[in-house]
């Protein structure tokens, strides 16, 4: 790769952001980005402006160093939604991210997200009670967390139904398309397999899968477990390093080439 040596040099220089930089380098190899550097930077600043002016006012709290990709696809409904530092939300036009709380009679929903939480496309969190998400948790695409039945089993004209709070301890990873049901507590570091339905508590340091989800494996206590907090040890340096990589990777791109890729794409675009 033309800029491989420069990228490797940056990786060596930056211990704090090594994971993100390596990911970025591999990302550029897999997906051709035809945008000129200045277009990408403009869009990045526009996304932050949009988040600060249209998403943040709908929240009770939004911590610093947030990153929302295509934030116009983030849908916020209701009150009492709090997000701590360095949240990363990824959306696509066909897979929006939804954070919703319900206020009805004695029911009032609350959603609390800790530091460094990752929400991938299609994630939904719906609350009529309380959903507490610890630091460094990750939600894969299409996962769903709800603390209510949303209708009574016998009187289906009655909204909300039974509710019970949900707690995800720090560093929980919820897999693609998994569902976490009301009243569940998932312990620290645990992983929920793709497509699982979690209806009972999952202990810490476990891997659970199935419908209903059951523990299928324990994490190795001898292995070091690196969390997302490592990525954000030095946010300013991380931003600087990522900007330098963008400059190098996008340097050959032109505005005309970017437009051509949109209106007349070729194989490999």
PLY file of the C-alpha trace (Angstrom):
ply
format ascii 1.0
element vertex 269
property float x
property float y
property float z
element edge 268
property int vertex1
property int vertex2
end_header
0.00 0.00 0.00
1.36 3.43 -0.96
1.08 4.93 2.53
1.69 1.77 4.53
5.02 2.93 5.97
3.59 6.24 7.15
0.59 4.55 8.76
2.83 2.07 10.55
4.96 4.94 11.83
1.89 6.65 13.26
0.79 3.43 14.92
4.19 3.09 16.56
4.09 6.68 17.82
0.63 6.45 19.40
0.15 3.84 22.10
-3.08 5.42 23.33
-4.90 5.15 20.01
-3.27 2.08 18.49
-6.48 0.05 18.27
-8.45 2.73 16.45
-5.63 3.55 14.06
-5.15 -0.07 13.06
-8.88 -0.36 12.49
-8.83 2.77 10.35
-5.98 1.48 8.22
-7.76 -1.83 7.60
-11.01 0.02 6.92
-9.39 2.01 4.12
-8.06 -1.19 2.59
-11.53 -2.79 2.55
-13.69 0.18 1.50
-12.60 2.71 -1.10
-13.30 6.22 0.13
-13.28 8.61 -2.84
-13.91 11.75 -0.81
-11.24 14.44 -0.75
-9.84 15.11 2.69
-11.53 18.50 3.03
-14.95 17.02 2.18
-14.60 14.37 4.86
-13.49 16.93 7.45
-16.40 19.21 6.57
-18.87 16.34 6.97
-17.27 15.41 10.30
-17.70 18.96 11.61
-21.24 19.12 10.24
-22.15 15.90 12.08
-20.84 17.34 15.34
-22.71 20.60 14.75
-25.91 18.69 14.01
-25.49 16.58 17.16
-24.93 19.64 19.36
-27.87 21.58 17.91
-30.50 18.90 17.29
-29.70 15.79 19.37
-28.16 17.22 22.54
-31.15 19.49 23.39
-33.39 16.41 23.45
-31.21 14.72 26.09
-30.89 15.46 29.78
-27.14 14.93 29.45
-24.65 14.37 26.64
-21.03 14.10 27.68
-18.05 15.48 25.76
-16.10 13.74 22.97
-19.23 12.18 21.48
-19.21 10.83 17.92
-22.48 10.25 16.07
-22.18 9.14 12.46
-25.10 10.48 10.41
-26.80 11.80 13.56
-29.97 12.69 11.63
-30.67 8.94 11.84
-30.60 9.02 15.66
-34.18 9.14 16.96
-34.78 10.37 20.52
-38.24 10.15 22.09
-39.16 11.12 25.64
-37.41 12.49 28.72
-34.79 11.27 31.18
-32.16 10.10 28.68
-28.58 10.57 29.85
-25.41 9.77 27.92
-21.95 10.10 29.46
-18.58 10.70 27.79
-17.26 9.43 24.45
-20.40 7.72 23.18
-20.03 6.36 19.63
-23.26 5.93 17.65
-23.19 4.53 14.11
-26.28 4.79 11.90
-27.33 4.15 8.32
-30.41 5.50 6.50
-32.15 2.13 6.68
-31.02 1.23 10.22
-31.67 4.11 12.58
-30.70 4.13 16.26
-33.64 4.76 18.60
-33.63 5.84 22.26
-37.18 6.02 23.64
-38.72 6.54 27.07
-42.41 6.23 27.90
-44.35 8.40 30.35
-47.82 7.05 31.21
-49.65 6.98 34.56
-47.19 5.60 37.12
-44.68 4.64 34.45
-41.69 6.83 33.59
-38.83 5.54 31.50
-35.16 6.32 32.09
-32.15 5.48 29.90
-28.65 5.97 31.33
-25.58 5.22 29.19
-22.10 5.19 30.73
-18.77 6.25 29.24
-17.43 4.90 25.93
-20.64 3.10 24.94
-20.96 1.91 21.32
-24.34 1.71 19.55
-24.31 0.18 16.05
-26.93 0.61 13.29
-30.46 -0.48 14.16
-30.01 -0.55 17.95
-33.18 0.25 19.95
-33.48 1.00 23.66
-37.10 1.37 24.87
-37.85 2.16 28.51
-40.93 2.54 30.70
-38.88 1.91 33.85
-35.05 2.14 33.87
-32.28 0.89 31.59
-28.82 1.35 33.10
-25.85 0.67 30.80
-22.35 0.59 32.28
-19.12 1.99 30.88
-17.57 0.45 27.75
-20.66 -1.56 26.74
-21.13 -2.45 23.06
-24.39 -3.07 21.19
-24.09 -4.78 17.82
-26.39 -4.02 14.89
-30.09 -4.61 15.42
-29.90 -5.42 19.13
-32.91 -4.46 21.27
-33.24 -3.69 24.98
-36.65 -3.17 26.60
-37.75 -3.03 30.24
-41.49 -3.45 29.56
-43.98 -5.86 27.97
-45.69 -2.84 26.33
-49.13 -4.45 26.67
-50.84 -6.41 29.42
-51.02 -10.10 28.52
-54.76 -10.38 29.27
-55.97 -6.80 28.79
-54.36 -5.87 25.51
-56.07 -2.50 25.42
-53.85 -1.48 28.33
-50.48 0.00 27.30
-47.09 -0.62 28.90
-47.97 -3.79 30.85
-45.43 -5.10 33.35
-42.10 -3.31 33.75
-38.88 -4.09 35.56
-35.48 -2.31 35.43
-32.57 -3.60 33.36
-28.91 -3.32 34.35
-25.92 -3.99 32.12
-22.70 -3.85 34.11
-19.57 -2.39 32.55
-18.01 -3.87 29.42
-20.99 -5.99 28.34
-21.16 -6.89 24.64
-24.65 -7.51 23.19
-24.46 -9.38 19.89
-26.15 -8.79 16.55
-29.95 -8.97 16.76
-29.99 -10.01 20.43
-32.91 -9.02 22.68
-32.58 -8.14 26.37
-35.91 -8.38 28.21
-37.29 -6.65 31.31
-35.81 -7.31 34.74
-32.51 -8.67 33.44
-29.08 -7.99 34.95
-26.03 -8.84 32.84
-22.76 -9.05 34.76
-19.46 -7.34 34.05
-17.57 -8.33 30.86
-20.23 -10.78 29.68
-21.03 -11.43 26.02
-24.50 -12.11 24.59
-24.47 -14.16 21.39
-26.08 -12.98 18.17
-29.84 -13.55 18.01
-30.14 -14.49 21.67
-33.15 -13.64 23.85
-32.05 -12.78 27.38
-34.92 -13.28 29.84
-32.95 -14.14 33.01
-29.83 -12.78 34.69
-26.41 -13.56 33.21
-23.44 -13.68 35.62
-20.26 -11.72 35.03
-17.45 -12.99 32.79
-19.81 -15.28 30.88
-20.74 -15.96 27.27
-24.47 -16.62 26.88
-26.41 -17.64 23.79
-29.71 -19.09 22.67
-33.44 -18.54 23.14
-33.73 -18.32 26.06
-30.10 -17.33 26.56
-28.01 -19.61 28.76
-24.37 -19.51 29.78
-22.34 -21.61 27.34
-18.82 -20.59 28.36
-16.84 -18.67 30.96
-14.21 -16.10 30.05
-10.64 -17.06 30.87
-9.74 -15.21 34.10
-6.04 -15.44 33.18
-6.47 -13.44 29.96
-6.11 -9.66 30.01
-9.36 -7.96 29.02
-8.92 -4.65 27.18
-11.97 -2.36 27.20
-13.03 0.52 24.96
-11.67 2.98 27.51
-8.17 2.29 26.10
-9.20 3.97 22.84
-10.11 7.18 24.67
-7.17 7.47 27.08
-6.01 10.59 25.23
-8.85 11.92 23.09
-6.91 14.88 21.68
-4.06 12.65 20.51
-6.55 10.17 19.08
-8.21 12.93 17.03
-4.84 14.19 15.83
-3.65 10.73 14.78
-6.90 9.92 12.97
-6.73 13.25 11.16
-3.18 12.51 9.97
-4.27 9.12 8.66
-7.18 10.73 6.80
-4.79 13.22 5.22
-2.50 10.46 3.97
-5.18 8.05 2.82
-7.34 10.62 1.05
-4.51 12.66 -0.48
-4.88 11.18 -4.02
-8.64 11.85 -4.11
-10.22 14.67 -6.08
-13.63 16.32 -6.01
-14.31 15.22 -9.60
-13.34 11.63 -8.80
-15.66 11.62 -5.79
-18.58 12.90 -7.89
-17.79 10.32 -10.59
-17.95 7.52 -7.99
-21.46 8.67 -7.06
-22.99 9.09 -10.51
-21.01 6.47 -12.49
-19.61 3.87 -10.07
-17.16 1.29 -11.35
-16.18 -2.15 -10.17
-14.15 -1.74 -6.99
-15.79 1.54 -5.98
0 1
1 2
2 3
3 4
4 5
5 6
6 7
7 8
8 9
9 10
10 11
11 12
12 13
13 14
14 15
15 16
16 17
17 18
18 19
19 20
20 21
21 22
22 23
23 24
24 25
25 26
26 27
27 28
28 29
29 30
30 31
31 32
32 33
33 34
34 35
35 36
36 37
37 38
38 39
39 40
40 41
41 42
42 43
43 44
44 45
45 46
46 47
47 48
48 49
49 50
50 51
51 52
52 53
53 54
54 55
55 56
56 57
57 58
58 59
59 60
60 61
61 62
62 63
63 64
64 65
65 66
66 67
67 68
68 69
69 70
70 71
71 72
72 73
73 74
74 75
75 76
76 77
77 78
78 79
79 80
80 81
81 82
82 83
83 84
84 85
85 86
86 87
87 88
88 89
89 90
90 91
91 92
92 93
93 94
94 95
95 96
96 97
97 98
98 99
99 100
100 101
101 102
102 103
103 104
104 105
105 106
106 107
107 108
108 109
109 110
110 111
111 112
112 113
113 114
114 115
115 116
116 117
117 118
118 119
119 120
120 121
121 122
122 123
123 124
124 125
125 126
126 127
127 128
128 129
129 130
130 131
131 132
132 133
133 134
134 135
135 136
136 137
137 138
138 139
139 140
140 141
141 142
142 143
143 144
144 145
145 146
146 147
147 148
148 149
149 150
150 151
151 152
152 153
153 154
154 155
155 156
156 157
157 158
158 159
159 160
160 161
161 162
162 163
163 164
164 165
165 166
166 167
167 168
168 169
169 170
170 171
171 172
172 173
173 174
174 175
175 176
176 177
177 178
178 179
179 180
180 181
181 182
182 183
183 184
184 185
185 186
186 187
187 188
188 189
189 190
190 191
191 192
192 193
193 194
194 195
195 196
196 197
197 198
198 199
199 200
200 201
201 202
202 203
203 204
204 205
205 206
206 207
207 208
208 209
209 210
210 211
211 212
212 213
213 214
214 215
215 216
216 217
217 218
218 219
219 220
220 221
221 222
222 223
223 224
224 225
225 226
226 227
227 228
228 229
229 230
230 231
231 232
232 233
233 234
234 235
235 236
236 237
237 238
238 239
239 240
240 241
241 242
242 243
243 244
244 245
245 246
246 247
247 248
248 249
249 250
250 251
251 252
252 253
253 254
254 255
255 256
256 257
257 258
258 259
259 260
260 261
261 262
262 263
263 264
264 265
265 266
266 267
267 268
